[in-house]
Amino acid sequence: MSIDGRVDLLERAGAVGPVVPVALSGLAGRGLLGSTAGWALAAVLVVVLGALWLLALTPWSRYRLPRHTRAVAAAALCVGVGLLLTMTGHFWAAALCVAIGAFVALSPGLADRAREGA
């Protein structure tokens, strides 16, 4: 695989990374309230965060943010969901969200460095 292919793969992985925290936000919402209200909050969180991710954080969206701003916002989304998961006692899922957030925040810089080194 060429360096351009690797850089493209890195950028796509950074863009798709927040899918996991968006999906795990439902687990956090369910744990925050419990019973029927928890399921409703889980559905609302997944739909709202998923819509925000699709509209502002994907590179192929019409309303996307600039590249580095997008990375910071996606990392903030991951860390925020990680905090919600920590509040509900899902520590391993929270650690996964924070790790994805770190990768998403670093991916534009890593892609730039890979381009410079090629």
Secondary structure, 3 states (H helix, E strand, C coil): CCHHHHHHHHHHHHHHCCHHHHHHHHHHHHHHHCHHHHHHHHHHHHHHHHHHHHHHHCCCCCCCCCHHHHHHHHHHHHHHHHHHHHHCCCHHHHHHHHHHHHHHHHHHHHHHHHHHHC
